[in-house]
């Protein structure tokens, strides 16, 4: 008995498929010592080692000029096939006119997918799986223009521009608009700042005034009849300014055992 026959006999006694490299159990009945997979291939192709029918097929290239993606139907790639089904024709690529002296860089973390310019524009290289680039319009969130990138939450355009074009050696966490216009996302209008620098810029440069008008209103102690020029002055008599403020706004009935109101 040859070595091959001995191996097949041992595999048969262990109820294992006789095909070398296969460890599946054999099928009961006239399966000739093979598992169900190899036996079905033997019945269909006449050879249990014939490649399975799900072998990847060789595909050509999309017929659209300039597209080198493999085609999946009627000689078109997936993106152009979806265009044909939706619009009945292949859409021409959009004409994106560059601005004077505009520079483009890849968005950090999305290289090859998105680019950002120093003029505050963001472009995608494959909009809606069409294979065409497009300028992202984005949306307005609290006055800031934001865009949504694939697999990520919406990101502020000013952050993308600053990350790509403005060095940040001190690793400051915030991006400030120098002229105070939140939609002006040009690189020359942005700077990296700390939270305190951002607040001071709004006061000193933009002329914003700090909030806190409620604290500057005159308040009256209804029990004593004393009038204070502001809530902060009530602390001189041992009252808690936060409790007095809440009482004046109707959140508390009393503060320090007294009733309070604005004058």
N, C-alpha and C positions, 0 to 999 in steps of 0.2 A: 504494500500500500504506500502510495507516494505521500510526501509531507503535506501537500495541499489537501489530499483526501483526509489525512489525519486531523488537520486543522478544522476542516469543514465538519468532520464527525464530532469533534470535541465541542464545537460551537452548537451543533444540533442537539447534543445531549444537554447542553446548558440552556437550551431554548432561546438562543441568540441568532440573529440574522446571519446567514452564511456569507454575506458581502463583507469584505474586509474593510474595517474602519467603521462599521455600523454596529451599534450596541442595542438596537431595538429588539424587542421580543418578536419571535416568529408568529405567523398567523396559523391558526388551526385549519386543517383541511389541505387541499392540493396547492399549497403555496410554495412547494419545493424548497422549504427551509428558509424562506425570505420573509422579511417584515412586510407590512401592508404597503409601504411606500415603494420599495423596490419591486414588489410583486405587481403592483398596478403599472409601474413603468414597463415591466416585462410584458404584460398583456397589451399595452398600448403601442409600445415601440419595438417590442421583440428583444429588448436589451435592458436589463435592470440598471445599467450604468448610464443610460441615455439621460442627458440633462433634462431637468424638469421644464414644464411648459411655461413657468414664470421667469425664465431666463430673460434678462433685459434685452430689448430689441435695439438694434442699431438705428439711430435716427439721424436724419439729415439736418441741414441748417435752415433757419427761417428764410423765406423768400424775400422778405423786406430788405431793401438795400441798407447796409450799415448795421444790420442786426446779425449777430453770430450765435444766437441762442439756438438750441435744438428745437425742431418743430414737433408738434404733437397732433396737429390736425390740419389738413388741407395745406400743408407746407408752411404753417405759421407757428410761431412760438406761443406760449401761453398768454403773454401780454397782448400781442397783436390779435390772437384769436378772440380774446374777450372784447377787444375793440370792434372787431368785425361783427360779433354777435349783438353788441349793444348799439352800435351806430351804423352798421351796414357798410362800413368802409374803414380804411386805415387812416387814422388821424395824422396830419403832419406834425412834426415836432414844433413846440411853441418857440416863437422868436423872442429871446431874452436879450434886450439891448443893454449893453454895459453902460454904466455911468462914467463920467470923466474921472480918470485917475483912480478907478475903483480896484481894490485888491481883494482876492479871495483866498481863504484858507479852509482846510478841513475842520469840521467841528470836532473838538476833542472827545474821544470816545465813540465817534460815529464816522471814522475815516472811510471815505469811499461812498458814503450814503448821503451825507449832508455837507454843505459848505456855507460859510458865513463871510460876508464882506465887511470892510471897514466903514461902509456906508449904512450898515444896519440891516442888510438884506440877507435872508436865509433861503437857500435853494436845495431842493431834493433832486437826486439823480434819477429816481424811479418813482414818479408820482403815481399812486394808486395802481401800481404794478403795470403801468403802460410802457415802461422803458424810456419815457421822456422826462426831461428835467422840468421843474416848475418852481417859481418863486412862491414861498409860503406866505400867505396873508396873515395868519395868526389871529389872535383875539385880544380884546382889551380886558385886563384884570386889574382893577383898582388904578387905572390910568397907565399901567405898564403893558407893553406889547409882549405877548407870549406865544410860542409855537409849541406844538406837540410833536415830539420825535418818536420814531417807532420803538416800542418796548420801554418807553420812559414817560414820566409825567410831563406836563407842560413846563417849559423852561423860558425864563425871561430872555429876550433877544439881547438886552444890554449885558447880561451875564455871558452869553456866548461870544459877543464881540470883544468884551474885555478879556476873556480867557484866551482868545486867539491872538489879539493884537497888542495888549497892554501887559508889560511885565509886572509881576507881583512878588518882588524879592522878600518883602516883609510878611507875605502870606496874610494880607488883610481880608476880612470875610465879606465886605459889602462893596457894591459898585454904586457910585454917585454920579448923577447928571449935573454937570457944572452949571448949566444955564437954568436948571430947574424944570426943563421940559421933558417929561417922562417918555414921550414918543420920539425924541431926538436921540437915536441910538448910534450916532457916528462915533468912531473911535476917539476922535479929537475932543468929544464932549463928555467922555467918561473918565473916571479915575477910581482907583481902589482906595477905600477908606475904612476906618474902624467905625463902630457905632457912635462913639462920641464925636468923631470928626464929621460924620454925616449929620448929626444933630446941630453942631455948631455952624456948619455950612448953611443949614436952613435958616438959622437965626441971623448970622452975621452977613451972609451974602444975599440970600433971597428975601430977607426981611420978614420972615415968619415970626409970629409971636407965640410964646408958649401958651398952651391951654391951661385950664384951671380957673375959669371964670367963676365957678361956684364958690371957690375958696375966697374970692375977693368981694363977695356980696356981704352986705351988712346983715347980721342976725340978731335976734332978740330972745332973751330968756323970759318966758312968759310968767315964771314964778316970781322972779326978782324985778322984772321990768327993765333990766339993764340991756343996753344995745351995744353990740360989739361991731367994730369997723370991718372985721373979717372973721372967718371961722378960726383962723390961726390964733387970734387974740384970746379965744376962749380957753386955751391951754394955760394962760396965766392964772386962771382961777381954778385950775385943777381938772378941767373937763377934757375928755378925749375928743379930738377934732374929727376923727372918723365917725364916731357915734353921733356927734352933733350934726355932721353933714347928712348922715343917714336919716336922722330925725327930721331935718328940714325937708328932705326929699320924700318923706312919708314912709320910709322903710321901717323905722322904729317909732314907737309911741313916745318914748322918753329917752333922754341921754343924761346920765349923771343924776337921775331922779328929777329932771326938769323937762318941761316942754319947750320946744324951740320952733322958730319960724323965720323966714326971710323978711326983711323990712323993705 
